[in-house]
Amino acid sequence: MGPFYATCRDTLYRFDDAVFSGDNTTRDEANNDAMACDPVTGDVYFIYKFDRQLYRIPFDGSIAGSKQAVVQLPLDESDGAKGMVVDGTDQSIYILVQSAGTKSIVKVTHAGVKSTEFDFTTRGPGDAAGIQSDLTLDRTYRWLYTLDTLNNKILLYELSIHQVHDMEPPASLPYLASNESSGERVGLAVIPAP
């Protein structure tokens, strides 16, 4: 795979020196749903499914450095990652995981310490946990946003108080969050405050 392309704010980076080749096994690929760029440093993060590692490619001006392992993830997190963002204030990495065994937002510090930031199963039994897709961060207010496509809601996670809020689409837009069974790919972005 490679060379790498990554967007960060209003810039598109091409990392010619960061071509990453695996060993041609059946798990020789990055998780396409989990790639992020640090908005301050420009470092690129990705999950390589073969060894289940979260990697960082440091970026210094116009030069990409060698990949560095940040933390190894369990199989359900490496393969079930459906979104990833980097908080530029402390360089924490947030990974949205939607798999058979895990429905959570995982936090990895810049030093590689991993923890569960929020477990969606705490929202209630059965379908209440929802099906999450994509992840974005409002860097001004430090809220994470994700889509619950099963319950047709946008979820806002307030990092400062570790609390999730539901936002239902207005009746005029009943299918705003889409639905997992439709087979549609969904995306989410936050427009930064001026």
Secondary structure as GFF3:
##gff-version 3
##sequence-region A 1 194
A	DSSP	beta_strand	4	8	.	.	.	ID=ss1
A	DSSP	beta_strand	11	15	.	.	.	ID=ss2
A	DSSP	three_ten_helix	16	18	.	.	.	ID=ss3
A	DSSP	beta_strand	30	37	.	.	.	ID=ss4
A	DSSP	beta_strand	44	48	.	.	.	ID=ss5
A	DSSP	beta_strand	53	57	.	.	.	ID=ss6
A	DSSP	beta_strand	59	60	.	.	.	ID=ss7
A	DSSP	beta_strand	63	64	.	.	.	ID=ss8
A	DSSP	beta_strand	68	72	.	.	.	ID=ss9
A	DSSP	alpha_helix	75	80	.	.	.	ID=ss10
A	DSSP	beta_strand	81	87	.	.	.	ID=ss11
A	DSSP	beta_strand	92	98	.	.	.	ID=ss12
A	DSSP	beta_strand	103	108	.	.	.	ID=ss13
A	DSSP	beta_strand	114	119	.	.	.	ID=ss14
A	DSSP	three_ten_helix	120	123	.	.	.	ID=ss15
A	DSSP	three_ten_helix	126	129	.	.	.	ID=ss16
A	DSSP	beta_strand	132	138	.	.	.	ID=ss17
A	DSSP	beta_strand	143	148	.	.	.	ID=ss18
A	DSSP	beta_strand	153	158	.	.	.	ID=ss19
A	DSSP	beta_strand	163	167	.	.	.	ID=ss20
A	DSSP	three_ten_helix	180	182	.	.	.	ID=ss21
###
